[in-house]
Amino acid sequence: MALVRIATVTPLSNFTVRLTLTNGDVVERDLLHLYTGPIFDSIRFSQSLFNEVRVAAGTLVWPSGADLCPDVIIWGGLPPADSSSYAA
């Protein structure tokens, strides 16, 4: 079974994204709590910079070089053994 990854992203307001996953599911995630460390300073304080998010290699990336682990975004941590159910 292939790992579920992010196929597309749509930035929403308040640092939330709508994701289409590689298994076809669509989920929304609030990412603000994941922006720790100096690499996220510009994104954390600017919705317009946040909106520059793109998908690369199954995860979210920004032009500044910031990225997030897809497992944390999708599952809230490591994927479950049965990755057909994920954190809502």
N, C-alpha and C positions, 0 to 999 in steps of 0.2 A: 504494500500500500504506500503510495506517495505521500509525503508530508504536505499538509495543507499550508499554503502560502497566500500572500496577497496578490491579487491579479490587477485590481484597479482601486484607485482612491479618489474620493470626492471630499475636499475640505468643506466643513460646515462652520457655523459660528461657534464661538466659545471653545475653540481648540478641540473640536470634535470632528471625527472623520466618518464617512460612510465607506465601507470596504466591501468589495466583491472578492470573495476568496476563490481559490482555484478549484474548490469543490462546488462552486456555484452559489453558495450561501452569501447573503448580504447582511452585514452587521454594522452597528455604529459603536464607536469607541471614543470616550473622552480621554485625551492623551496628556492633558496638562500635568497630571501628577507624575508623569514619566520624564518630564523635562528637568533633569537634575544635572548639574555641572555646567561649567562655563561654555561648552559648545552649544548649549541650548539657550543661552542668555538672550540673544537677538530674537529667537523664535518665541520664547516665553513671553516677551513683552511686545510683540508685534503680530497682530492677526494677519497683516499683509505678507509678512515673511513666512508665517505658518502656512499660508495659502499656496506657497511655492512647492509644497510637498509633491513628490512623485514616487512611483514604484520602480524599484530596480532590484533584480534578483530576488523577487518575492517579498521585499520589505519596503518600508518607507524611508525615503532619503530627502534631504534638502540641499540646495546649492552650496550652503555653507560647509558641507561635509558631514553634517549631523545625520545620524540614522538611528533606528530603533530595532531591537531584536523582534523578528516576526512572532516568535513564540510568546513573548510578553504581551505584544499587542493583541494577538488572537486569543490566547488561552489564559493570560494573566500569569504566566510562568511556563514551565515545561509542558508540552502537549500531553494529554492523557494517553494511556495505552490504546484506548478506543477514541480516536480523534474525531469521531462523528458527533460528539457533544462538546460544547465549548461554553465558556463563561458568557452569560448574556449581557 
